[in-house]
């Protein structure tokens, strides 16, 4: 981590804010929904999900049509993250309406026991949504690598640094004490924020539209659509879960937010 010169004296304090995260590397398969031949249980963006035969495929709240898989994470494929599941599938579904695409998103968790059940393999019913513009992006496989992640000024993270509970306030006071103007202060903030602006599981959320407390919520997914081939989105998807729920693989209170750039 390369710090701005004004932050170097506070390097030890900043490093105390370190969290473990898992970076998501996306690789396009070049195949779209109906042609997706990747494993049903692998971690992916779009494509065909794992659905046990005894479980209903999710339908859209408004469209009443089958929803499409936005992301699927197989926790067995992730490097270990403290407080996160080590097995099971996390799935995020959405319906392809411009106004409600993530407002009506559904998050569900499939346990390892459920993964042992026979899955549905006939996805012909998805042909009715195959022409949705949001599915013009092909299926992408997720690869994972462990990363060190540091706090950012993008959200309302609750932190402790040099007498401040907000990283931006700390940087702003530091900049003003050194006679810097607003643009220079923003440059310092950006130099920190760049270390958390990537697709990942865990670490610090870079979402800005909704208040986010690091004390209460955990970042389960941050998906940067700039990493997606032929992306129909221009922002990032965030999934936050209460920490006490996450420890029990409970995603019923998950919050899904999509923020445009």
C-alpha beads as a LAMMPS data file, in Angstrom:
LAMMPS data file: protein, C-alpha beads

261 atoms
260 bonds

1 atom types
1 bond types

-500.0 500.0 xlo xhi
-500.0 500.0 ylo yhi
-500.0 500.0 zlo zhi

Masses

1 110.0

Atoms # bond

1 1 1 0.000 0.000 0.000
2 1 1 1.524 3.298 -1.137
3 1 1 0.358 6.226 0.976
4 1 1 0.262 9.943 0.194
5 1 1 3.151 11.720 1.908
6 1 1 0.841 13.409 4.438
7 1 1 -0.501 9.999 5.496
8 1 1 2.862 8.294 5.944
9 1 1 3.206 9.384 9.619
10 1 1 -0.130 7.611 10.248
11 1 1 0.775 4.424 8.384
12 1 1 0.643 2.256 11.515
13 1 1 -2.839 3.522 12.391
14 1 1 -4.103 3.012 8.846
15 1 1 -2.708 -0.513 8.735
16 1 1 -4.652 -1.328 11.900
17 1 1 -7.790 -0.859 9.780
18 1 1 -6.771 -3.774 7.541
19 1 1 -9.363 -6.427 6.774
20 1 1 -9.051 -9.636 4.820
21 1 1 -10.955 -9.694 1.559
22 1 1 -11.163 -11.928 -1.496
23 1 1 -10.766 -10.276 -4.873
24 1 1 -13.040 -11.579 -7.633
25 1 1 -11.439 -11.962 -11.053
26 1 1 -14.048 -12.316 -13.801
27 1 1 -13.396 -14.354 -16.943
28 1 1 -15.937 -14.310 -19.759
29 1 1 -16.994 -17.688 -21.148
30 1 1 -18.357 -16.055 -24.296
31 1 1 -21.586 -17.994 -23.748
32 1 1 -24.941 -16.479 -22.914
33 1 1 -27.733 -17.780 -20.722
34 1 1 -29.177 -20.570 -22.868
35 1 1 -25.720 -21.723 -24.017
36 1 1 -24.075 -21.621 -20.595
37 1 1 -22.388 -24.983 -20.036
38 1 1 -20.431 -24.122 -16.893
39 1 1 -20.905 -26.207 -13.759
40 1 1 -24.190 -25.481 -12.011
41 1 1 -22.376 -25.172 -8.682
42 1 1 -19.468 -22.977 -9.748
43 1 1 -19.094 -19.317 -8.816
44 1 1 -20.264 -17.126 -11.689
45 1 1 -21.912 -14.004 -13.023
46 1 1 -25.132 -14.753 -14.927
47 1 1 -25.690 -18.164 -16.496
48 1 1 -27.600 -21.153 -15.140
49 1 1 -27.820 -21.512 -11.348
50 1 1 -27.946 -24.574 -9.139
51 1 1 -31.567 -25.152 -8.145
52 1 1 -32.542 -28.352 -6.281
53 1 1 -35.527 -30.047 -7.874
54 1 1 -37.541 -29.535 -4.711
55 1 1 -36.957 -25.773 -4.710
56 1 1 -38.972 -23.311 -6.776
57 1 1 -37.167 -21.176 -9.310
58 1 1 -37.590 -17.492 -8.281
59 1 1 -40.089 -15.315 -10.150
60 1 1 -40.002 -11.545 -10.467
61 1 1 -42.155 -9.447 -8.168
62 1 1 -43.500 -7.328 -11.022
63 1 1 -42.790 -9.284 -14.202
64 1 1 -43.933 -12.638 -12.751
65 1 1 -41.355 -14.116 -15.109
66 1 1 -38.298 -16.192 -14.154
67 1 1 -35.585 -14.024 -12.658
68 1 1 -32.041 -14.206 -13.956
69 1 1 -28.971 -15.070 -11.932
70 1 1 -26.839 -12.013 -11.251
71 1 1 -24.178 -13.801 -9.215
72 1 1 -23.549 -17.154 -7.583
73 1 1 -20.782 -17.736 -5.041
74 1 1 -19.717 -21.199 -3.963
75 1 1 -18.075 -20.594 -0.600
76 1 1 -16.024 -23.794 -0.889
77 1 1 -14.146 -22.120 -3.753
78 1 1 -13.202 -19.068 -1.667
79 1 1 -10.078 -18.712 0.428
80 1 1 -11.151 -18.844 4.068
81 1 1 -12.617 -15.602 5.448
82 1 1 -13.292 -15.308 9.170
83 1 1 -16.992 -14.890 9.888
84 1 1 -18.071 -16.047 6.429
85 1 1 -19.503 -19.453 5.430
86 1 1 -17.023 -22.091 4.298
87 1 1 -19.591 -24.028 2.266
88 1 1 -22.900 -23.566 0.484
89 1 1 -24.062 -21.356 -2.388
90 1 1 -25.028 -17.701 -2.237
91 1 1 -27.259 -16.586 -5.111
92 1 1 -28.520 -13.151 -6.146
93 1 1 -31.392 -12.979 -8.649
94 1 1 -32.981 -9.998 -10.342
95 1 1 -35.696 -9.193 -12.848
96 1 1 -34.902 -7.208 -15.952
97 1 1 -36.893 -4.035 -15.455
98 1 1 -34.959 -0.780 -15.598
99 1 1 -36.684 0.712 -12.558
100 1 1 -36.770 -2.357 -10.347
101 1 1 -33.746 -4.392 -11.437
102 1 1 -32.191 -4.437 -7.964
103 1 1 -35.026 -3.061 -5.873
104 1 1 -36.678 -6.482 -6.191
105 1 1 -33.533 -8.595 -6.084
106 1 1 -33.752 -11.910 -4.263
107 1 1 -30.917 -13.340 -2.218
108 1 1 -30.912 -16.948 -1.151
109 1 1 -28.516 -19.450 0.318
110 1 1 -28.366 -23.114 -0.641
111 1 1 -26.789 -25.279 2.038
112 1 1 -24.293 -28.037 1.367
113 1 1 -27.020 -30.565 2.215
114 1 1 -29.310 -29.018 -0.391
115 1 1 -26.456 -29.067 -2.881
116 1 1 -26.430 -32.872 -2.541
117 1 1 -29.942 -33.004 -4.010
118 1 1 -30.597 -33.531 -7.715
119 1 1 -30.718 -30.162 -9.510
120 1 1 -33.007 -29.111 -12.294
121 1 1 -31.223 -29.465 -15.630
122 1 1 -33.956 -28.408 -18.038
123 1 1 -33.714 -24.623 -18.275
124 1 1 -35.822 -24.278 -21.415
125 1 1 -38.256 -22.134 -19.425
126 1 1 -35.584 -19.416 -19.258
127 1 1 -35.861 -18.865 -23.013
128 1 1 -38.618 -16.333 -22.339
129 1 1 -36.105 -14.005 -20.677
130 1 1 -33.081 -14.838 -22.843
131 1 1 -33.535 -11.658 -24.922
132 1 1 -33.556 -9.376 -21.907
133 1 1 -30.997 -6.597 -22.554
134 1 1 -29.343 -7.259 -19.190
135 1 1 -28.426 -10.723 -20.452
136 1 1 -26.417 -9.404 -23.379
137 1 1 -23.406 -9.868 -21.101
138 1 1 -22.120 -13.453 -21.314
139 1 1 -21.607 -15.725 -18.340
140 1 1 -18.404 -14.925 -16.446
141 1 1 -16.621 -17.362 -14.148
142 1 1 -15.298 -16.090 -10.826
143 1 1 -11.710 -16.679 -9.768
144 1 1 -10.635 -15.717 -6.243
145 1 1 -7.503 -14.400 -4.561
146 1 1 -6.905 -13.220 -1.003
147 1 1 -6.287 -9.497 -0.553
148 1 1 -5.617 -6.969 2.192
149 1 1 -8.356 -4.348 2.203
150 1 1 -8.301 -0.933 3.861
151 1 1 -10.965 1.519 4.941
152 1 1 -12.166 4.111 2.445
153 1 1 -13.871 7.501 2.469
154 1 1 -16.666 6.387 0.141
155 1 1 -19.097 5.275 2.842
156 1 1 -20.042 6.068 6.418
157 1 1 -17.797 3.379 7.847
158 1 1 -17.486 3.457 11.621
159 1 1 -13.763 3.439 12.365
160 1 1 -11.271 4.833 14.866
161 1 1 -8.263 6.738 13.562
162 1 1 -6.389 9.549 15.249
163 1 1 -9.432 10.669 17.247
164 1 1 -11.820 10.468 14.287
165 1 1 -14.576 7.965 13.558
166 1 1 -14.677 8.775 9.846
167 1 1 -11.713 8.490 7.509
168 1 1 -12.736 11.455 5.370
169 1 1 -12.984 13.747 8.406
170 1 1 -9.488 12.690 9.397
171 1 1 -8.091 13.411 5.926
172 1 1 -9.979 16.711 5.689
173 1 1 -8.644 17.947 9.036
174 1 1 -5.151 16.802 8.123
175 1 1 -5.295 18.572 4.772
176 1 1 -6.639 21.822 6.213
177 1 1 -3.961 21.773 8.912
178 1 1 -1.397 21.649 6.109
179 1 1 -3.023 24.430 4.107
180 1 1 -4.484 22.236 1.362
181 1 1 -7.527 23.153 -0.704
182 1 1 -10.562 20.982 -1.446
183 1 1 -9.142 19.471 -4.654
184 1 1 -5.918 18.393 -2.924
185 1 1 -7.903 16.877 -0.050
186 1 1 -10.044 14.948 -2.545
187 1 1 -6.855 13.695 -4.225
188 1 1 -5.623 12.278 -0.905
189 1 1 -9.011 10.652 -0.292
190 1 1 -8.932 9.110 -3.777
191 1 1 -5.456 7.726 -3.119
192 1 1 -6.939 5.683 -0.249
193 1 1 -10.235 4.796 -1.904
194 1 1 -8.576 3.138 -4.905
195 1 1 -7.504 0.270 -2.644
196 1 1 -11.113 -0.817 -2.060
197 1 1 -12.588 -0.194 -5.537
198 1 1 -12.675 -3.705 -6.968
199 1 1 -14.963 -6.732 -7.197
200 1 1 -14.701 -8.710 -3.972
201 1 1 -16.122 -10.679 -1.090
202 1 1 -15.413 -9.200 2.344
203 1 1 -13.351 -6.154 3.170
204 1 1 -14.691 -2.603 3.120
205 1 1 -17.725 -1.599 1.097
206 1 1 -17.214 1.252 -1.361
207 1 1 -20.932 1.998 -1.572
208 1 1 -21.978 5.590 -0.949
209 1 1 -25.746 5.903 -1.437
210 1 1 -26.897 4.197 1.760
211 1 1 -25.308 4.570 5.211
212 1 1 -23.102 1.594 5.963
213 1 1 -21.791 0.700 9.397
214 1 1 -18.776 -1.576 9.580
215 1 1 -19.842 -2.350 13.169
216 1 1 -23.157 -3.874 12.129
217 1 1 -22.937 -5.053 8.527
218 1 1 -20.544 -7.205 6.531
219 1 1 -19.845 -6.822 2.828
220 1 1 -20.705 -10.113 1.152
221 1 1 -20.381 -8.981 -2.450
222 1 1 -19.102 -5.937 -4.294
223 1 1 -19.357 -6.412 -8.058
224 1 1 -17.862 -3.769 -10.322
225 1 1 -19.645 -3.880 -13.674
226 1 1 -16.639 -2.351 -15.427
227 1 1 -15.139 -5.855 -15.097
228 1 1 -18.011 -7.380 -17.108
229 1 1 -17.786 -7.895 -20.870
230 1 1 -20.513 -6.021 -22.770
231 1 1 -21.917 -4.795 -19.477
232 1 1 -25.390 -3.266 -19.425
233 1 1 -24.613 -1.614 -16.094
234 1 1 -22.185 1.219 -15.389
235 1 1 -21.858 0.990 -11.630
236 1 1 -21.422 -1.533 -8.841
237 1 1 -23.622 -4.017 -7.026
238 1 1 -23.350 -4.343 -3.244
239 1 1 -24.739 -7.004 -0.924
240 1 1 -24.540 -6.312 2.835
241 1 1 -25.592 -8.712 5.581
242 1 1 -25.847 -8.218 9.369
243 1 1 -22.759 -9.774 10.918
244 1 1 -24.710 -11.906 13.392
245 1 1 -26.740 -13.350 10.502
246 1 1 -23.692 -14.017 8.351
247 1 1 -22.106 -16.106 11.103
248 1 1 -25.115 -18.438 10.836
249 1 1 -25.285 -18.429 7.017
250 1 1 -28.542 -16.486 7.270
251 1 1 -29.079 -14.177 4.290
252 1 1 -32.755 -13.406 4.871
253 1 1 -31.901 -9.831 5.914
254 1 1 -29.441 -9.165 3.110
255 1 1 -29.482 -5.695 1.536
256 1 1 -28.890 -5.375 -2.202
257 1 1 -27.880 -1.984 -3.593
258 1 1 -26.903 -0.988 -7.111
259 1 1 -25.091 2.320 -7.559
260 1 1 -24.457 3.951 -10.918
261 1 1 -21.069 5.516 -11.513

Bonds

1 1 1 2
2 1 2 3
3 1 3 4
4 1 4 5
5 1 5 6
6 1 6 7
7 1 7 8
8 1 8 9
9 1 9 10
10 1 10 11
11 1 11 12
12 1 12 13
13 1 13 14
14 1 14 15
15 1 15 16
16 1 16 17
17 1 17 18
18 1 18 19
19 1 19 20
20 1 20 21
21 1 21 22
22 1 22 23
23 1 23 24
24 1 24 25
25 1 25 26
26 1 26 27
27 1 27 28
28 1 28 29
29 1 29 30
30 1 30 31
31 1 31 32
32 1 32 33
33 1 33 34
34 1 34 35
35 1 35 36
36 1 36 37
37 1 37 38
38 1 38 39
39 1 39 40
40 1 40 41
41 1 41 42
42 1 42 43
43 1 43 44
44 1 44 45
45 1 45 46
46 1 46 47
47 1 47 48
48 1 48 49
49 1 49 50
50 1 50 51
51 1 51 52
52 1 52 53
53 1 53 54
54 1 54 55
55 1 55 56
56 1 56 57
57 1 57 58
58 1 58 59
59 1 59 60
60 1 60 61
61 1 61 62
62 1 62 63
63 1 63 64
64 1 64 65
65 1 65 66
66 1 66 67
67 1 67 68
68 1 68 69
69 1 69 70
70 1 70 71
71 1 71 72
72 1 72 73
73 1 73 74
74 1 74 75
75 1 75 76
76 1 76 77
77 1 77 78
78 1 78 79
79 1 79 80
80 1 80 81
81 1 81 82
82 1 82 83
83 1 83 84
84 1 84 85
85 1 85 86
86 1 86 87
87 1 87 88
88 1 88 89
89 1 89 90
90 1 90 91
91 1 91 92
92 1 92 93
93 1 93 94
94 1 94 95
95 1 95 96
96 1 96 97
97 1 97 98
98 1 98 99
99 1 99 100
100 1 100 101
101 1 101 102
102 1 102 103
103 1 103 104
104 1 104 105
105 1 105 106
106 1 106 107
107 1 107 108
108 1 108 109
109 1 109 110
110 1 110 111
111 1 111 112
112 1 112 113
113 1 113 114
114 1 114 115
115 1 115 116
116 1 116 117
117 1 117 118
118 1 118 119
119 1 119 120
120 1 120 121
121 1 121 122
122 1 122 123
123 1 123 124
124 1 124 125
125 1 125 126
126 1 126 127
127 1 127 128
128 1 128 129
129 1 129 130
130 1 130 131
131 1 131 132
132 1 132 133
133 1 133 134
134 1 134 135
135 1 135 136
136 1 136 137
137 1 137 138
138 1 138 139
139 1 139 140
140 1 140 141
141 1 141 142
142 1 142 143
143 1 143 144
144 1 144 145
145 1 145 146
146 1 146 147
147 1 147 148
148 1 148 149
149 1 149 150
150 1 150 151
151 1 151 152
152 1 152 153
153 1 153 154
154 1 154 155
155 1 155 156
156 1 156 157
157 1 157 158
158 1 158 159
159 1 159 160
160 1 160 161
161 1 161 162
162 1 162 163
163 1 163 164
164 1 164 165
165 1 165 166
166 1 166 167
167 1 167 168
168 1 168 169
169 1 169 170
170 1 170 171
171 1 171 172
172 1 172 173
173 1 173 174
174 1 174 175
175 1 175 176
176 1 176 177
177 1 177 178
178 1 178 179
179 1 179 180
180 1 180 181
181 1 181 182
182 1 182 183
183 1 183 184
184 1 184 185
185 1 185 186
186 1 186 187
187 1 187 188
188 1 188 189
189 1 189 190
190 1 190 191
191 1 191 192
192 1 192 193
193 1 193 194
194 1 194 195
195 1 195 196
196 1 196 197
197 1 197 198
198 1 198 199
199 1 199 200
200 1 200 201
201 1 201 202
202 1 202 203
203 1 203 204
204 1 204 205
205 1 205 206
206 1 206 207
207 1 207 208
208 1 208 209
209 1 209 210
210 1 210 211
211 1 211 212
212 1 212 213
213 1 213 214
214 1 214 215
215 1 215 216
216 1 216 217
217 1 217 218
218 1 218 219
219 1 219 220
220 1 220 221
221 1 221 222
222 1 222 223
223 1 223 224
224 1 224 225
225 1 225 226
226 1 226 227
227 1 227 228
228 1 228 229
229 1 229 230
230 1 230 231
231 1 231 232
232 1 232 233
233 1 233 234
234 1 234 235
235 1 235 236
236 1 236 237
237 1 237 238
238 1 238 239
239 1 239 240
240 1 240 241
241 1 241 242
242 1 242 243
243 1 243 244
244 1 244 245
245 1 245 246
246 1 246 247
247 1 247 248
248 1 248 249
249 1 249 250
250 1 250 251
251 1 251 252
252 1 252 253
253 1 253 254
254 1 254 255
255 1 255 256
256 1 256 257
257 1 257 258
258 1 258 259
259 1 259 260
260 1 260 261
